[in-house]
C-alpha cells in the first residue's frame, strides 16, 4: 500500500488550500461541469468562509510531491427544536484515480472527524456520490441519516436540447412547442413575486422536531454577497412561503437549479414552483432541476409538472452524541443549501 502523508488545516490559507484548488481544477477539466466555477482563491475563500468561532477544516493527502486526495468541512447554520446547532457539511471527496482503493479517503475521513469533534461540531453531514458513500460508511465514522434521502428531478423545458443531433431539428419543430404550451397552461395565472438576490428575512417553516440546515437569512445574505455569482440568485415569495434558486449551465444548456421550496401548504409550494418554471420559460432556459427529499416530492410536483428523477443520493452523518439521538428519534433532516456549488 502506498504511504500517504495527511494534513489537516483550519481556515483557508496554506498548502491545503492550494491542494484543494489543484484537485478541483484537475477533476473538472474536460468533464461535463468544466467551466462551471473558476477554481481560484476568491472562490475558495467564499466556499470555506467560516462562522464566528467555527472554522472550516481542509484535509489533504500527499504521496511524495503529488496530491493524492482532499476532503473539506465547512460550517453551516442549523436549528433543531428552536435552538441553534453547530452543523457542517463534509464535501470535496476526491482521490487521484491511480491511488483509489488504498484507503486514502477513509484516512481523510478519520482526520476530519477528529477535527470536527475537537471543535465541538454537533451535526456533520455529507451527500457523497456512491463511491464516496461507501468509503465514508466503511471508515466507521459516518452512518446513514434518517429520512434524508434526496432526489435530483429534472423538467426539460426544451426537450430538443437533450436529444441526439439527428433528431434535434425535428424536435424543435414538433416537441418543443408542445412542451412550452403545456408548461404555459400548467403555470398560467401565476402571480408570485420573483426578484434577484436573497430576501432580508427567510421565515423558518417546518416542524419543531425537524433539523433545518442552511436557513439562517443573515448567513445566506452574507455568503451571497461574497459569492462570485451573487447577482444571479433568484427568490420567489408567495403566501407565506419562499423558494430560492440559481441559474447555471450544463454542456451549454441553461438550467435553473432550485435549492429549496418552503411553504405552509402544499398548494403554496406548488405555486412557488410554477412561478420559477414560468420565469425559466420567459428566460429561455432548457430545463429546471430540483433537489428534494423523496417524501416531499409529491407536495412540490403534483401531477401537472412532468419532472423525472435524474439522480438519487443518500445523506450520511458523522457519529456524534446528537446524530445518535436523531437516528434513535428518526428525526427528519431538511438540508436547504442555498449557497453552495450543489444548488
C-alpha positions in Angstrom: 0.0 0.0 0.0 1.3 3.5 -0.9 2.3 5.6 2.1 0.3 8.8 2.2 1.1 11.9 4.2 -2.1 13.6 5.6 -2.5 17.1 6.9 -5.5 18.9 8.5 -5.6 22.7 8.2 -8.0 25.2 9.8 -9.2 28.1 7.7 -8.4 28.9 4.1 -4.7 29.5 3.9 -1.6 27.5 3.3 -0.7 24.3 1.3 -4.0 22.5 1.9 -6.0 25.3 0.2 -3.5 25.1 -2.7 -4.1 21.3 -2.8 -7.9 21.8 -2.9 -7.5 24.3 -5.8 -5.3 22.0 -7.8 -7.5 18.9 -7.2 -10.7 20.7 -8.0 -9.3 22.3 -11.1 -8.0 19.0 -12.5 -11.1 16.9 -11.7 -13.4 19.4 -13.6 -11.0 19.8 -16.6 -12.8 18.4 -19.6 -15.8 16.9 -17.8 -19.5 17.9 -18.0 -19.2 20.6 -15.4 -15.9 22.1 -16.7 -16.0 25.9 -16.5 -18.9 25.9 -14.0 -16.6 27.5 -11.5 -13.3 29.3 -11.8 -11.3 27.5 -9.2 -9.3 30.4 -7.8 -8.6 31.9 -4.4 -11.7 34.1 -4.4 -14.0 31.1 -4.9 -12.2 29.0 -2.3 -12.3 31.8 0.2 -16.0 32.2 -0.4 -16.7 28.5 -0.1 -14.8 28.0 3.1 -15.7 31.2 4.8 -16.2 30.2 8.4 -18.7 31.3 11.0 -17.6 33.1 14.2 -15.6 30.6 16.3 -16.4 27.9 13.7 -13.5 27.4 11.3 -13.6 25.5 8.1 -11.4 22.4 8.0 -9.5 21.2 5.0 -7.8 17.9 4.8 -5.4 16.7 2.1 -3.1 13.8 1.4 0.2 13.7 -0.5 2.1 10.8 -1.9 5.6 12.2 -2.5 5.1 15.6 -4.1 1.8 14.7 -5.7 -1.6 15.5 -4.2 -3.4 12.2 -3.5 -6.8 13.4 -2.2 -8.8 16.1 -0.5 -11.8 16.4 1.9 -13.4 19.5 3.4 -15.7 20.5 6.3 -17.4 23.9 6.1 -19.7 25.3 8.8 -23.4 25.9 8.2 -26.2 27.2 10.5 -28.8 24.8 11.7 -31.8 24.8 14.0 -33.5 22.0 15.9 -36.4 22.4 18.4 -35.8 26.2 18.4 -32.1 26.0 19.3 -29.0 26.6 17.2 -26.9 23.6 16.3 -23.3 23.6 15.3 -23.5 22.0 11.9 -21.2 21.5 9.0 -21.0 19.8 5.6 -18.3 17.4 4.5 -17.5 17.6 0.8 -14.8 17.7 -1.9 -14.2 14.0 -1.5 -11.5 13.3 -4.1 -8.7 10.7 -4.5 -6.5 10.6 -7.6 -7.7 7.8 -9.9 -4.4 6.0 -9.8 -4.4 5.9 -6.0 -8.0 4.8 -5.4 -8.7 1.6 -3.4 -5.8 2.2 -1.0 -7.9 3.6 1.9 -6.9 7.3 1.4 -10.5 8.6 1.6 -11.0 6.7 4.8 -7.9 8.1 6.4 -9.0 11.6 5.4 -12.4 10.9 7.0 -10.8 9.9 10.3 -8.7 13.1 10.2 -11.6 15.3 9.5 -13.8 13.6 12.1 -11.2 14.2 14.8 -11.0 17.9 13.9 -14.8 18.2 13.9 -15.2 16.7 17.3 -12.3 18.8 18.7 -14.1 22.0 17.6 -17.4 20.9 19.0 -19.4 20.3 15.8 -22.6 18.6 16.8 -24.1 17.7 13.4 -21.8 16.9 10.4 -23.4 15.6 7.2 -22.3 14.7 3.7 -24.2 13.9 0.5 -21.5 12.0 -1.4 -21.6 10.1 -4.7 -21.9 6.3 -4.5 -18.1 5.7 -4.3 -17.7 8.3 -1.5 -20.7 6.9 0.3 -19.1 3.5 0.5 -15.8 5.0 1.7 -17.4 7.1 4.4 -19.5 4.3 5.8 -16.5 1.9 5.6 -14.5 4.3 7.7 -16.8 3.7 10.6 -17.0 7.5 11.3 -20.4 8.0 9.4 -23.8 6.4 9.4 -26.9 6.8 7.2 -29.2 9.7 8.2 -32.9 9.0 8.9 -35.4 10.4 6.4 -32.8 12.3 4.4 -32.6 10.6 1.0 -32.6 13.2 -1.7 -33.6 13.1 -5.4 -32.5 15.3 -8.3 -35.5 15.8 -10.5 -35.3 17.5 -13.9 -38.0 19.1 -16.0 -36.9 19.6 -19.7 -38.4 22.9 -20.9 -36.7 22.5 -24.3 -36.6 18.7 -25.0 -34.7 19.1 -28.2 -31.7 20.3 -26.3 -31.4 16.8 -24.8 -31.9 14.7 -28.0 -29.3 13.3 -30.4 -28.3 15.8 -33.1 -30.0 13.7 -35.8 -33.5 14.3 -34.2 -32.9 17.8 -32.8 -34.2 19.7 -35.8 -37.5 17.8 -35.9 -37.9 18.0 -32.1 -37.5 21.8 -32.2 -40.5 21.9 -34.6 -42.7 19.3 -33.1 -41.8 18.6 -29.5 -40.6 22.0 -28.1 -43.8 24.0 -28.9 -45.9 21.2 -27.3 -43.8 21.3 -24.1 -43.9 25.1 -23.9 -47.6 25.2 -24.5 -48.2 22.5 -21.8 -46.0 24.4 -19.3 -47.7 27.7 -20.0 -51.0 26.0 -19.3 -49.8 24.5 -16.1 -48.1 27.7 -14.9 -50.8 30.1 -16.1 -52.2 32.6 -13.6 -49.0 32.8 -11.6 -48.5 36.0 -9.7 -45.6 35.0 -7.5 -43.1 37.8 -6.7 -39.7 36.9 -8.2 -36.6 39.0 -7.7 -32.8 38.9 -7.8 -30.9 38.5 -4.6 -31.9 37.0 -1.2 -34.7 38.4 1.0 -33.9 40.3 4.2 -35.6 37.6 6.2 -36.4 33.9 5.4 -39.2 32.6 7.7 -38.4 29.2 9.3 -41.1 26.8 8.1 -41.2 23.3 9.4 -41.9 21.0 12.4 -40.2 21.6 15.7 -38.7 18.1 15.6 -37.1 18.7 12.2 -33.4 19.8 11.8 -33.2 22.6 9.4 -29.8 23.3 7.9 -28.9 26.4 5.9 -31.9 28.6 6.6 -30.2 31.4 8.5 -31.0 34.5 6.4 -28.1 36.7 7.7 -25.7 33.9 6.9 -27.1 33.4 3.4 -27.2 37.1 2.7 -23.5 37.4 3.7 -22.5 34.4 1.7 -24.4 35.5 -1.4 -22.7 38.9 -1.3 -19.3 37.2 -1.3 -20.3 34.6 -4.0 -18.8 35.2 -7.4 -22.3 34.8 -8.9 -24.2 36.6 -6.2 -26.3 38.7 -8.6 -27.7 35.5 -10.2 -29.6 34.3 -7.2 -33.4 34.3 -7.6 -36.0 34.3 -4.8 -39.7 33.6 -5.3 -42.1 34.5 -2.5 -45.8 33.9 -2.2 -48.5 33.2 0.5 -46.1 33.0 3.4 -43.6 30.7 1.7 -40.4 31.2 -0.3 -38.2 29.4 -2.8 -34.6 30.1 -3.8 -32.8 29.1 -7.0 -29.7 29.8 -9.0 -29.1 29.7 -12.8 -26.3 27.5 -14.1 -25.2 25.8 -17.3 -24.6 22.1 -18.2 -22.9 21.3 -21.5 -24.1 24.7 -22.8 -27.7 24.2 -21.7 -29.1 26.9 -19.4 -30.6 25.4 -16.3 -32.4 26.8 -13.2 -31.3 24.8 -10.1 -33.7 25.1 -7.2 -32.2 24.7 -3.7 -35.3 24.9 -1.5 -39.1 25.4 -1.7 -40.7 26.2 1.7 -44.3 27.0 2.4 -47.0 26.2 5.0 -49.3 24.5 2.4 -48.8 22.1 -0.5 -50.7 24.3 -2.8 -48.5 27.2 -1.9 -45.3 25.2 -2.6 -46.7 24.2 -6.0 -47.4 27.8 -6.8 -43.9 28.8 -5.9 -42.5 26.0 -8.2 -44.8 27.1 -11.0 -43.6 30.6 -10.6 -40.0 29.5 -11.1 -40.9 27.3 -14.1 -42.7 30.2 -15.7 -39.7 32.5 -15.1 -37.5 29.9 -16.7 -39.7 29.7 -19.8 -39.6 33.5 -20.1 -35.7 33.4 -19.9 -35.4 30.6 -22.5 -33.8 28.0 -20.1 -33.6 24.5 -21.3 -34.6 22.8 -18.0 -35.4 23.2 -14.3 -33.7 21.0 -11.8 -34.8 20.4 -8.2 -33.1 18.7 -5.3 -35.8 17.5 -2.9 -36.3 14.9 -0.2 -38.2 11.9 -1.6 -41.0 12.4 0.9 -41.6 16.0 -0.2 -41.7 15.4 -3.9 -45.5 15.0 -4.2 -46.1 18.3 -2.4 -43.8 20.1 -4.8 -44.7 18.5 -8.1 -48.3 17.2 -8.0 -49.4 15.7 -11.3 -49.0 18.5 -13.8 -45.2 19.2 -13.9 -43.5 16.2 -15.6 -40.2 16.2 -13.6 -38.3 12.9 -13.9 -35.7 11.6 -11.4 -32.1 12.0 -12.6 -30.1 11.1 -9.5 -30.5 9.8 -6.0 -28.2 10.5 -3.1 -28.1 9.3 0.5 -27.2 11.6 3.4 -24.7 10.4 6.0 -24.0 11.8 9.5 -20.8 11.8 11.5 -21.1 9.8 14.6 -21.8 12.3 17.4 -24.0 12.4 20.5 -26.5 14.5 18.6 -26.6 12.4 15.5 -27.1 9.2 17.5 -30.1 10.9 19.2 -31.5 12.0 15.9 -31.2 8.5 14.5 -33.0 7.0 17.5 -35.8 9.5 17.2 -35.9 9.1 13.4 -35.8 12.9 13.2 -36.3 14.4 9.8 -33.4 16.5 8.4 -34.1 19.2 5.9 -31.0 20.3 4.1 -31.7 23.7 2.4 -28.3 24.5 0.8 -28.9 27.8 -0.9 -25.3 28.9 -1.1 -23.2 26.1 -2.5 -22.0 24.8 -5.8 -24.5 22.0 -5.4 -27.6 24.2 -5.6 
